[in-house]
Amino acid sequence: AQAMAELRTQITGDLRAAANDQKGVLLEQYLRSPRAAVRAIAAEQAASLAGTGDVPAAVRSLLPSLVDDPSVDVRLGVARALLQINDRAALE
């Protein structure tokens, strides 16, 4: 649990520190990570961005492909992000 908290802190910090035009690129890289924990945290961050209406188009396009991710944590995070974005078609 501590490793997950540290990873979440690192990813959140990286996204906050990134220039606005680089946040989407960075988030997309995290969503494509081979590590499920990284993908799950990235999906959480996408959901947070959706609350501000700031989800980059590349991330919006990538999220539906992660609905079938092998990790339940990733699928749950992606479902929340898509719900926040209001992409109901991707959830069907």
Legacy VTK file of the C-alpha trace (Angstrom):
# vtk DataFile Version 3.0
C-alpha trace
ASCII
DATASET POLYDATA
POINTS 92 float
0.000 0.000 0.000
2.882 2.367 0.754
4.439 1.725 -2.662
1.111 2.553 -4.321
0.820 5.772 -2.301
4.352 6.761 -3.281
3.649 6.006 -6.933
0.433 8.064 -6.784
2.349 10.966 -5.223
5.029 10.742 -7.916
2.579 10.642 -10.836
0.415 13.413 -9.403
3.508 15.546 -8.833
4.807 14.890 -12.343
1.480 15.933 -13.857
1.283 19.072 -11.732
4.845 20.052 -12.644
4.345 19.469 -16.380
3.623 22.391 -18.665
-0.048 22.540 -19.667
0.699 21.481 -23.235
2.645 18.444 -21.942
0.149 17.112 -19.400
-1.762 15.162 -22.034
1.400 13.601 -23.460
2.548 12.582 -19.994
-0.859 11.222 -19.003
-1.044 9.247 -22.248
2.381 7.729 -21.520
1.196 6.692 -18.068
-2.001 5.178 -19.498
0.146 3.085 -21.875
2.464 1.867 -19.100
3.077 -1.879 -18.825
2.472 -1.517 -15.063
-1.177 -1.834 -14.065
-0.690 0.376 -11.001
0.594 3.219 -13.185
-2.333 2.836 -15.602
-4.822 2.814 -12.711
-3.406 6.011 -11.198
-3.322 7.649 -14.636
-6.992 6.780 -15.106
-7.742 8.394 -11.720
-5.885 11.500 -12.858
-7.870 11.553 -16.108
-11.074 11.460 -14.042
-9.786 14.390 -11.975
-8.994 16.355 -15.122
-12.466 15.594 -16.456
-13.894 17.464 -13.496
-12.200 20.595 -14.825
-13.056 19.837 -18.461
-9.350 19.611 -19.272
-8.938 16.091 -20.679
-6.734 16.209 -23.799
-8.183 14.692 -26.971
-5.485 11.992 -27.137
-6.379 10.832 -23.637
-10.111 10.886 -24.452
-9.384 8.686 -27.464
-7.245 6.249 -25.484
-9.532 5.703 -22.495
-12.181 3.554 -24.254
-9.497 1.060 -25.315
-8.660 0.523 -21.634
-12.191 -0.560 -20.691
-11.042 -4.156 -21.314
-7.760 -3.812 -19.386
-6.733 -6.985 -17.521
-6.522 -5.014 -14.252
-9.777 -4.392 -12.398
-8.280 -1.235 -10.868
-7.542 0.166 -14.324
-11.027 -0.718 -15.589
-12.618 0.953 -12.572
-10.507 4.099 -12.992
-11.251 4.251 -16.698
-14.987 3.815 -16.072
-14.894 6.705 -13.594
-12.954 8.866 -16.045
-15.368 8.113 -18.880
-18.303 8.836 -16.593
-16.758 12.179 -15.613
-16.096 12.985 -19.267
-19.684 11.913 -19.951
-18.675 9.420 -22.651
-21.604 7.068 -22.158
-21.102 5.302 -25.498
-17.686 4.067 -24.358
-19.236 2.516 -21.259
-21.823 0.440 -23.123
LINES 1 93
92 0 1 2 3 4 5 6 7 8 9 10 11 12 13 14 15 16 17 18 19 20 21 22 23 24 25 26 27 28 29 30 31 32 33 34 35 36 37 38 39 40 41 42 43 44 45 46 47 48 49 50 51 52 53 54 55 56 57 58 59 60 61 62 63 64 65 66 67 68 69 70 71 72 73 74 75 76 77 78 79 80 81 82 83 84 85 86 87 88 89 90 91
